[in-house]
Amino acid sequence: MSAAPLTAAQRQELKALLLARRHDLQAQMQQNRSNLAPAENTAGSVSQDENGRLTNQTREVDAALTSLDVDELARIDRALERMAEDSYGLCVECGQPIAFERLKVEPMTLHCVACKSQRERKQGLRG
């Protein structure tokens, strides 16, 4: 069963979702970058050493999160590019329209449910 092509209203709704997520990610990344600022070097007590260790752990987590955010931001940008090129919402495997409900849940997806399931089964056999 094939999904119907997206209507103009559905495309606008999905574009708004993508842009809102993009804005949220950029704000989150800015916060993570500010957390990555060099830690103050304070010599002294054990409590300051513990605080420094915790600060370094927090910085490592923020760096990892920023990396994940960069990847998601790239996926959003590619989805917006596909929208501009009029190829958004089409499965890259079979070329069929991806269901609007699926795109609402995962607006950056490249695959319809059938092709995604098939890919996961193949990966499961290899793993």
DSSP file (Angstrom, degrees, kcal/mol; ACC not computed):
  #  RESIDUE AA STRUCTURE BP1 BP2  ACC     N-H-->O    O-->H-N    N-H-->O    O-->H-N    TCO  KAPPA ALPHA  PHI   PSI    X-CA   Y-CA   Z-CA
    1    1 A M              0   0    0      0, 0.0     2,-0.3     0, 0.0     0, 0.0   0.000 360.0 360.0 360.0 125.1    0.0    0.0    0.0
    2    2 A S        -     0   0    0      1,-0.1     2,-0.1    96,-0.0    96,-0.1  -0.679 360.0-122.9 -95.2 143.7    1.5    3.3   -1.1
    3    3 A A        -     0   0    0     94,-0.8     3,-0.1    -2,-0.3    96,-0.1  -0.450  31.0-105.9 -79.0 156.7    1.2    6.6    0.8
    4    4 A A        -     0   0    0     -2,-0.1    96,-0.2     1,-0.1     3,-0.1  -0.530  41.0 -97.1 -79.3 149.1   -0.3    9.6   -0.9
    5    5 A P        -     0   0    0      0, 0.0    -1,-0.1     0, 0.0     2,-0.1  -0.263  52.3 -89.9 -59.9 155.2    2.0   12.5   -1.9
    6    6 A L        -     0   0    0      1,-0.1     2,-0.1    -3,-0.1    93,-0.0  -0.393  36.9-131.8 -69.7 141.7    2.2   15.3    0.6
    7    7 A T     >  -     0   0    0     -2,-0.1     4,-2.4    -3,-0.1     5,-0.2  -0.439  28.2-105.6 -82.4 167.4   -0.2   18.2    0.3
    8    8 A A  H  > S+     0   0    0      1,-0.2     4,-2.2     2,-0.2     5,-0.1   0.888 122.8  51.3 -60.8 -39.5    1.0   21.8    0.4
    9    9 A A  H  > S+     0   0    0      2,-0.2     4,-2.2     1,-0.2    -1,-0.2   0.896 109.8  49.1 -65.9 -40.1   -0.4   22.2    4.0
   10   10 A Q  H  > S+     0   0    0      2,-0.2     4,-2.6     1,-0.2     5,-0.2   0.910 110.1  51.3 -65.3 -41.7    1.4   19.0    5.1
   11   11 A R  H  X S+     0   0    0     -4,-2.4     4,-2.5     1,-0.2    -2,-0.2   0.911 110.5  49.1 -60.8 -42.2    4.7   20.2    3.6
   12   12 A Q  H  X S+     0   0    0     -4,-2.2     4,-2.4     2,-0.2    -1,-0.2   0.905 110.7  50.2 -64.3 -41.6    4.3   23.5    5.4
   13   13 A E  H  X S+     0   0    0     -4,-2.2     4,-2.0     1,-0.2    -2,-0.2   0.918 113.2  45.8 -62.6 -43.9    3.6   21.7    8.7
   14   14 A L  H  X S+     0   0    0     -4,-2.6     4,-2.6     2,-0.2    -2,-0.2   0.879 110.9  52.5 -68.3 -37.6    6.7   19.5    8.3
   15   15 A K  H  X S+     0   0    0     -4,-2.5     4,-2.7    -5,-0.2     5,-0.2   0.911 108.7  50.8 -63.6 -41.2    8.8   22.5    7.3
   16   16 A A  H  X S+     0   0    0     -4,-2.4     4,-2.4     2,-0.2    -2,-0.2   0.901 110.1  50.3 -62.4 -40.7    7.7   24.3   10.4
   17   17 A L  H  X S+     0   0    0     -4,-2.0     4,-2.4     2,-0.2    -2,-0.2   0.931 112.3  47.1 -60.9 -46.1    8.7   21.2   12.5
   18   18 A L  H  X S+     0   0    0     -4,-2.6     4,-2.4     1,-0.2    -2,-0.2   0.918 113.6  47.1 -62.7 -44.5   12.1   21.0   10.8
   19   19 A L  H  X S+     0   0    0     -4,-2.7     4,-2.3     2,-0.2    -1,-0.2   0.882 112.1  50.2 -67.4 -37.8   12.8   24.7   11.3
   20   20 A A  H  X S+     0   0    0     -4,-2.4     4,-2.4     2,-0.2    -1,-0.2   0.925 112.6  46.5 -65.6 -43.7   11.6   24.6   15.0
   21   21 A R  H  X S+     0   0    0     -4,-2.4     4,-2.6     2,-0.2    -2,-0.2   0.890 111.1  53.1 -64.7 -38.2   13.9   21.6   15.7
   22   22 A R  H  X S+     0   0    0     -4,-2.4     4,-2.4    -5,-0.2    -2,-0.2   0.923 109.8  47.9 -61.2 -45.2   16.7   23.4   13.9
   23   23 A H  H  X S+     0   0    0     -4,-2.3     4,-2.1     2,-0.2    -2,-0.2   0.924 112.2  49.1 -61.6 -46.2   16.3   26.5   16.1
   24   24 A D  H  X S+     0   0    0     -4,-2.4     4,-2.5     1,-0.2    -2,-0.2   0.907 111.4  49.7 -60.6 -43.2   16.2   24.4   19.3
   25   25 A L  H  X S+     0   0    0     -4,-2.6     4,-3.0     1,-0.2     5,-0.2   0.912 108.9  51.5 -63.5 -42.6   19.3   22.5   18.2
   26   26 A Q  H  X S+     0   0    0     -4,-2.4     4,-2.1     2,-0.2    -1,-0.2   0.904 111.6  47.3 -63.0 -40.0   21.2   25.7   17.5
   27   27 A A  H  X S+     0   0    0     -4,-2.1     4,-2.1     2,-0.2    -1,-0.2   0.913 113.3  48.7 -65.1 -42.3   20.3   27.1   20.9
   28   28 A Q  H  X S+     0   0    0     -4,-2.5     4,-2.5     1,-0.2    -2,-0.2   0.900 110.8  50.3 -63.7 -41.9   21.3   23.8   22.6
   29   29 A M  H  X S+     0   0    0     -4,-3.0     4,-2.7     2,-0.2    -1,-0.2   0.884 108.0  53.1 -65.3 -38.4   24.6   23.8   20.7
   30   30 A Q  H  X S+     0   0    0     -4,-2.1     4,-2.1     2,-0.2    -1,-0.2   0.918 110.3  47.9 -62.1 -42.9   25.3   27.3   21.8
   31   31 A Q  H  X S+     0   0    0     -4,-2.1     4,-1.8     2,-0.2    -2,-0.2   0.919 111.8  49.7 -63.2 -43.9   24.7   26.4   25.4
   32   32 A N  H  X S+     0   0    0     -4,-2.5     4,-1.1     1,-0.2    -2,-0.2   0.895 109.2  52.4 -62.7 -39.6   27.0   23.3   25.0
   33   33 A R  H  < S+     0   0    0     -4,-2.7     3,-0.4     1,-0.2     4,-0.3   0.901 107.4  51.2 -63.9 -39.4   29.7   25.5   23.4
   34   34 A S  H >< S+     0   0    0     -4,-2.1     3,-1.0     1,-0.2    -1,-0.2   0.858 108.4  52.5 -67.0 -31.8   29.6   27.9   26.3
   35   35 A N  H 3< S+     0   0    0     -4,-1.8    -1,-0.2     1,-0.2    -2,-0.2   0.729 102.5  60.9 -71.1 -21.2   30.0   24.9   28.7
   36   36 A L  T 3< S+     0   0    0     -4,-1.1    -1,-0.2    -3,-0.4    -2,-0.2   0.487  75.4 123.5 -84.5  -2.9   33.0   23.9   26.7
   37   37 A A  S <  S-     0   0    0     -3,-1.0    -3,-0.0    -4,-0.3    22,-0.0  -0.245  82.1 -79.0 -56.0 147.3   34.8   27.1   27.5
   38   38 A P        -     0   0    0      0, 0.0    -1,-0.1     0, 0.0     2,-0.1  -0.193  51.4-115.8 -53.6 135.9   38.2   26.4   29.2
   39   39 A A        -     0   0    0     -3,-0.1     2,-0.2     1,-0.1    13,-0.0  -0.415  33.3-100.7 -70.8 147.3   37.8   25.5   32.8
   40   40 A E        -     0   0    0     -2,-0.1     2,-1.0     1,-0.1    -1,-0.1  -0.478  31.6-129.7 -68.4 138.3   39.3   27.9   35.3
   41   41 A N        +     0   0    0     -2,-0.2     2,-0.6    -3,-0.1    -1,-0.1  -0.794  36.2 169.9 -93.8 102.7   42.6   26.6   36.6
   42   42 A T        -     0   0    0     -2,-1.0     2,-0.2     6,-0.1    10,-0.1  -0.957  18.7-154.2-118.7 118.3   42.5   26.8   40.4
   43   43 A A        +     0   0    0     -2,-0.6     2,-0.4     1,-0.0    -2,-0.0  -0.557  51.5  54.7 -83.8 152.4   45.2   25.2   42.5
   44   44 A G        +     0   0    0     -2,-0.2     5,-0.1     1,-0.1    -1,-0.0  -0.959  69.6  44.7 143.7-127.9   44.4   24.1   45.9
   45   45 A S     >  -     0   0    0     -2,-0.4     4,-1.6     1,-0.1     3,-0.1   0.035  66.2-112.9 -69.3 166.0   42.1   22.0   47.9
   46   46 A V  H  > S+     0   0    0      1,-0.2     4,-2.6     2,-0.2     5,-0.2   0.865 117.2  57.8 -62.1 -38.5   40.8   18.5   47.3
   47   47 A S  H  > S+     0   0    0      1,-0.2     4,-2.4     2,-0.2    -1,-0.2   0.865 104.9  50.7 -64.3 -34.7   37.3   19.9   46.8
   48   48 A Q  H  > S+     0   0    0      2,-0.2     4,-2.3     1,-0.2    -1,-0.2   0.877 109.5  51.0 -68.7 -35.8   38.6   22.1   44.0
   49   49 A D  H  X S+     0   0    0     -4,-1.6     4,-2.2     2,-0.2    -2,-0.2   0.921 111.7  47.1 -64.4 -44.1   40.2   19.0   42.4
   50   50 A E  H  X S+     0   0    0     -4,-2.6     4,-2.5     2,-0.2    -2,-0.2   0.912 111.9  50.7 -62.8 -42.9   36.9   17.2   42.6
   51   51 A N  H  X S+     0   0    0     -4,-2.4     4,-2.3     1,-0.2    -1,-0.2   0.896 109.8  50.6 -62.2 -40.2   35.1   20.2   41.1
   52   52 A G  H  X S+     0   0    0     -4,-2.3     4,-2.3     2,-0.2    -1,-0.2   0.889 109.1  51.0 -64.7 -39.6   37.6   20.3   38.3
   53   53 A R  H  X S+     0   0    0     -4,-2.2     4,-2.2     2,-0.2    -2,-0.2   0.920 111.8  46.9 -63.7 -44.4   37.1   16.6   37.6
   54   54 A L  H  X S+     0   0    0     -4,-2.5     4,-2.5     2,-0.2    -2,-0.2   0.887 110.5  52.9 -64.5 -39.0   33.3   17.1   37.5
   55   55 A T  H  X S+     0   0    0     -4,-2.3     4,-2.3     1,-0.2    -2,-0.2   0.915 109.4  48.9 -62.6 -42.3   33.8   20.1   35.2
   56   56 A N  H  X S+     0   0    0     -4,-2.3     4,-2.2     2,-0.2    -2,-0.2   0.896 110.6  50.3 -64.7 -39.9   35.9   18.1   32.8
   57   57 A Q  H  X S+     0   0    0     -4,-2.2     4,-2.2     2,-0.2    -2,-0.2   0.917 110.9  49.4 -63.5 -42.1   33.3   15.2   32.8
   58   58 A T  H  X S+     0   0    0     -4,-2.5     4,-2.7     1,-0.2    -2,-0.2   0.904 109.8  51.5 -62.5 -41.4   30.6   17.8   32.0
   59   59 A R  H  X S+     0   0    0     -4,-2.3     4,-2.3     2,-0.2    -1,-0.2   0.893 108.7  51.2 -63.6 -39.7   32.7   19.3   29.2
   60   60 A E  H  X S+     0   0    0     -4,-2.2     4,-2.2     2,-0.2    -2,-0.2   0.910 111.4  47.6 -64.0 -42.1   33.2   15.8   27.7
   61   61 A V  H  X S+     0   0    0     -4,-2.2     4,-2.7     1,-0.2     5,-0.2   0.929 111.7  50.1 -64.3 -44.7   29.4   15.1   27.8
   62   62 A D  H  X S+     0   0    0     -4,-2.7     4,-2.4     1,-0.2    -2,-0.2   0.877 109.6  51.5 -62.1 -37.1   28.7   18.5   26.2
   63   63 A A  H  X S+     0   0    0     -4,-2.3     4,-1.9     2,-0.2    -1,-0.2   0.914 111.3  47.2 -65.0 -42.5   31.3   17.8   23.5
   64   64 A A  H  X S+     0   0    0     -4,-2.2     4,-2.0     2,-0.2    -2,-0.2   0.915 112.9  48.8 -65.3 -42.8   29.6   14.5   22.7
   65   65 A L  H  X S+     0   0    0     -4,-2.7     4,-2.6     1,-0.2    -2,-0.2   0.901 109.0  53.1 -63.7 -40.5   26.1   16.1   22.7
   66   66 A T  H  X S+     0   0    0     -4,-2.4     4,-2.4     1,-0.2    -1,-0.2   0.896 107.2  52.3 -62.5 -39.3   27.3   18.8   20.4
   67   67 A S  H  X S+     0   0    0     -4,-1.9     4,-1.8     2,-0.2    -1,-0.2   0.919 111.1  46.6 -61.9 -44.1   28.7   16.2   18.0
   68   68 A L  H  X S+     0   0    0     -4,-2.0     4,-2.3     1,-0.2    -2,-0.2   0.893 111.6  52.0 -63.6 -39.7   25.3   14.5   18.0
   69   69 A D  H  X S+     0   0    0     -4,-2.6     4,-2.8     1,-0.2    -2,-0.2   0.882 106.1  53.8 -64.7 -38.8   23.6   17.8   17.5
   70   70 A V  H  X S+     0   0    0     -4,-2.4     4,-2.0     2,-0.2    -1,-0.2   0.910 109.4  48.9 -61.6 -42.2   25.8   18.6   14.5
   71   71 A D  H  X S+     0   0    0     -4,-1.8     4,-1.9     2,-0.2    -2,-0.2   0.925 113.2  46.1 -63.3 -45.2   24.8   15.3   12.9
   72   72 A E  H  X S+     0   0    0     -4,-2.3     4,-2.3     1,-0.2    -2,-0.2   0.896 110.3  53.8 -66.1 -38.8   21.1   16.0   13.5
   73   73 A L  H  X S+     0   0    0     -4,-2.8     4,-2.6     1,-0.2    -1,-0.2   0.892 107.4  51.3 -61.8 -39.4   21.4   19.5   12.2
   74   74 A A  H  X S+     0   0    0     -4,-2.0     4,-2.3     2,-0.2    -1,-0.2   0.895 109.0  50.8 -64.2 -39.9   23.0   18.2    9.0
   75   75 A R  H  X S+     0   0    0     -4,-1.9     4,-2.1     2,-0.2    -2,-0.2   0.893 110.7  49.4 -64.5 -39.3   20.1   15.8    8.6
   76   76 A I  H  X S+     0   0    0     -4,-2.3     4,-2.5     2,-0.2    -2,-0.2   0.937 110.3  50.1 -64.1 -46.2   17.6   18.7    9.0
   77   77 A D  H  X S+     0   0    0     -4,-2.6     4,-2.2     1,-0.2    -2,-0.2   0.890 110.1  50.5 -61.0 -39.5   19.5   20.8    6.5
   78   78 A R  H  X S+     0   0    0     -4,-2.3     4,-2.5     2,-0.2    -1,-0.2   0.894 109.6  50.9 -65.6 -38.2   19.4   17.9    4.0
   79   79 A A  H  X S+     0   0    0     -4,-2.1     4,-2.0     2,-0.2    -2,-0.2   0.913 110.6  48.7 -64.5 -41.6   15.7   17.5    4.5
   80   80 A L  H  X S+     0   0    0     -4,-2.5     4,-2.1     2,-0.2    -2,-0.2   0.875 110.6  51.6 -65.8 -36.4   15.1   21.2    3.9
   81   81 A E  H  X S+     0   0    0     -4,-2.2     4,-2.0     2,-0.2    -2,-0.2   0.918 108.3  50.9 -63.9 -43.4   17.3   21.0    0.8
   82   82 A R  H  X>S+     0   0    0     -4,-2.5     5,-2.6     1,-0.2     6,-1.4   0.870 108.0  53.8 -63.0 -35.2   15.1   18.1   -0.4
   83   83 A M  H ><5S+     0   0    0     -4,-2.0     3,-1.0     4,-0.2    -1,-0.2   0.935 109.0  47.6 -61.9 -45.3   12.0   20.2    0.2
   84   84 A A  H 3<5S+     0   0    0     -4,-2.1    -2,-0.2     1,-0.3    -1,-0.2   0.832 114.0  47.5 -64.9 -31.9   13.5   23.0   -1.9
   85   85 A E  H 3<5S-     0   0    0     -4,-2.0    -1,-0.3    -5,-0.1    -2,-0.2   0.467 112.4-121.2 -87.6  -2.8   14.3   20.4   -4.7
   86   86 A D  T <<5S+     0   0    0     -3,-1.0    -3,-0.2    -4,-0.5    -4,-0.1   0.737  88.2 105.5  68.6  25.1   10.8   18.9   -4.4
   87   87 A S    > < +     0   0    0     -5,-2.6     3,-1.3    -6,-0.2    -4,-0.2   0.372  45.5 120.0-109.9   2.0   12.2   15.4   -3.6
   88   88 A Y  T 3  S+     0   0    0     -6,-1.4     3,-0.1     1,-0.2    22,-0.1  -0.398  70.7  27.1 -67.7 140.9   11.3   15.6    0.1
   89   89 A G  T 3  S+     0   0    0     20,-0.3     9,-3.6     1,-0.3     2,-0.5   0.503  93.3 113.9  87.4   4.2    8.9   12.9    1.3
   90   90 A L  B <  S-A   97   0A   0     -3,-1.3    -1,-0.3     7,-0.3     2,-0.1  -0.926  73.0-113.5-109.7 133.8    9.9   10.4   -1.3
   91   91 A C     >  -     0   0    0      5,-3.0     4,-1.6    -2,-0.5    20,-0.2  -0.412  15.0-145.3 -63.7 131.2   11.7    7.2   -0.2
   92   92 A V  T  4 S+     0   0    0     18,-2.9    -1,-0.2     2,-0.2    19,-0.1   0.687  96.6  48.0 -73.0 -16.5   15.3    7.1   -1.4
   93   93 A E  T  4 S+     0   0    0     17,-0.4    -1,-0.2     3,-0.1    18,-0.1   0.935 130.9  10.0 -85.5 -55.7   15.1    3.3   -1.9
   94   94 A C  T  4 S-     0   0    0      2,-0.1    -2,-0.2     3,-0.0    17,-0.1   0.578  89.0-127.4-107.3 -11.9   11.8    2.8   -3.8
   95   95 A G     <  +     0   0    0     -4,-1.6    -3,-0.1     1,-0.3     3,-0.1   0.455  63.3 134.0  80.9  -0.7   10.8    6.3   -4.7
   96   96 A Q        -     0   0    0      1,-0.1    -5,-3.0    -6,-0.1    -1,-0.3  -0.470  66.6 -90.0 -80.4 154.2    7.3    6.0   -3.2
   97   97 A P  B     -A   90   0A   0      0, 0.0   -94,-0.8     0, 0.0     2,-0.4  -0.356  38.3-127.1 -61.7 141.2    5.9    8.8   -1.0
   98   98 A I        -     0   0    0     -9,-3.6    14,-0.1    14,-0.1     5,-0.1  -0.755  35.8 -98.3 -88.5 136.6    6.6    8.4    2.7
   99   99 A A     >  -     0   0    0     -2,-0.4     4,-2.1     1,-0.1     3,-0.4  -0.250  22.8-130.3 -58.6 137.8    3.5    8.6    4.9
  100  100 A F  H  > S+     0   0    0      1,-0.2     4,-2.3     2,-0.2     5,-0.2   0.875 108.3  57.5 -55.8 -40.6    2.8   11.9    6.4
  101  101 A E  H  > S+     0   0    0      1,-0.2     4,-1.3     2,-0.2    -1,-0.2   0.883 107.1  48.0 -61.1 -38.5    2.3   10.3    9.8
  102  102 A R  H  > S+     0   0    0     -3,-0.4     4,-2.7     1,-0.2    -1,-0.2   0.907 111.1  50.4 -67.1 -41.9    5.9    8.9    9.6
  103  103 A L  H  < S+     0   0    0     -4,-2.1    -2,-0.2     1,-0.2    -1,-0.2   0.836 105.5  56.6 -67.1 -32.2    7.3   12.2    8.5
  104  104 A K  H  < S+     0   0    0     -4,-2.3    -1,-0.2    -5,-0.2    -2,-0.2   0.880 113.4  40.7 -65.2 -35.8    5.6   13.9   11.5
  105  105 A V  H  < S+     0   0    0     -4,-1.3    -2,-0.2     1,-0.2    -1,-0.2   0.892 137.7  14.1 -77.3 -41.4    7.4   11.5   13.8
  106  106 A E    ><  +     0   0    0     -4,-2.7     3,-2.1    -5,-0.1    -1,-0.2  -0.691  68.6 177.3-136.5  79.3   10.7   11.6   12.0
  107  107 A P  T 3  S+     0   0    0      0, 0.0   -18,-0.1     0, 0.0    -4,-0.1   0.631  79.7  56.4 -65.6 -12.2   10.7   14.5    9.6
  108  108 A M  T 3  S+     0   0    0     -5,-0.0    -5,-0.1   -29,-0.0   -30,-0.0   0.403  79.2 128.9 -95.8   2.9   14.3   13.8    8.5
  109  109 A T    <   -     0   0    0     -3,-2.1   -20,-0.3    -7,-0.1   -11,-0.1  -0.197  41.6-166.9 -63.3 149.8   13.7   10.2    7.4
  110  110 A L        +     0   0    0      2,-0.1   -18,-2.9   -22,-0.1   -17,-0.4   0.452  65.5  64.2-109.2  -7.1   14.8    9.1    4.0
  111  111 A H  S    S-     0   0    0    -20,-0.2     2,-0.1   -19,-0.1   -20,-0.1  -0.914  73.0-125.8-128.0 145.3   12.9    5.8    3.9
  112  112 A C     >  -     0   0    0     -2,-0.4     4,-2.5   -14,-0.1     5,-0.2  -0.322  44.3 -99.3 -72.1 168.9    9.3    4.6    3.9
  113  113 A V  H  > S+     0   0    0      1,-0.2     4,-2.7     2,-0.2     5,-0.2   0.907 121.7  51.7 -60.5 -43.7    8.3    2.1    6.6
  114  114 A A  H  > S+     0   0    0      1,-0.2     4,-2.1     2,-0.2    -1,-0.2   0.931 113.8  42.1 -62.2 -46.3    8.6   -0.9    4.3
  115  115 A C  H  > S+     0   0    0      2,-0.2     4,-2.4     1,-0.2    -1,-0.2   0.880 114.3  51.6 -69.8 -37.5   12.1    0.0    3.1
  116  116 A K  H  X S+     0   0    0     -4,-2.5     4,-2.4     2,-0.2    -2,-0.2   0.922 111.0  48.3 -63.9 -43.4   13.3    0.9    6.6
  117  117 A S  H  X S+     0   0    0     -4,-2.7     4,-2.3    -5,-0.2    -2,-0.2   0.914 111.4  50.0 -61.8 -43.1   12.0   -2.4    7.9
  118  118 A Q  H  X S+     0   0    0     -4,-2.1     4,-2.2    -5,-0.2    -2,-0.2   0.911 110.7  49.7 -62.9 -42.6   13.7   -4.3    5.1
  119  119 A R  H  X S+     0   0    0     -4,-2.4     4,-2.5     1,-0.2    -1,-0.2   0.907 111.0  49.7 -61.9 -42.5   17.0   -2.4    5.8
  120  120 A E  H  X S+     0   0    0     -4,-2.4     4,-2.3     2,-0.2    -1,-0.2   0.885 109.4  51.3 -66.3 -38.2   16.8   -3.2    9.5
  121  121 A R  H  X S+     0   0    0     -4,-2.3     4,-1.8     2,-0.2    -1,-0.2   0.927 111.3  47.9 -63.2 -43.7   16.2   -6.9    8.8
  122  122 A K  H  X S+     0   0    0     -4,-2.2     4,-1.5     1,-0.2    -2,-0.2   0.910 112.7  48.3 -63.5 -42.0   19.2   -7.1    6.5
  123  123 A Q  H  X S+     0   0    0     -4,-2.5     4,-2.2     1,-0.2    -1,-0.2   0.868 108.5  55.2 -66.3 -35.4   21.3   -5.3    9.1
  124  124 A G  H  < S+     0   0    0     -4,-2.3    -1,-0.2     1,-0.2    -2,-0.2   0.860 106.0  51.3 -64.0 -36.0   20.1   -7.7   11.8
  125  125 A L  H  < S+     0   0    0     -4,-1.8    -1,-0.2     1,-0.2    -2,-0.2   0.847 113.6  44.5 -69.6 -33.7   21.2  -10.6    9.7
  126  126 A R  H  <        0   0    0     -4,-1.5    -2,-0.2     1,-0.2    -1,-0.2   0.820 360.0 360.0 -78.3 -31.6   24.7   -9.2    9.3
  127  127 A G     <        0   0    0     -4,-2.2    -1,-0.2    -5,-0.1    -2,-0.2   0.462 360.0 360.0 -84.2 360.0   25.0   -8.1   13.0
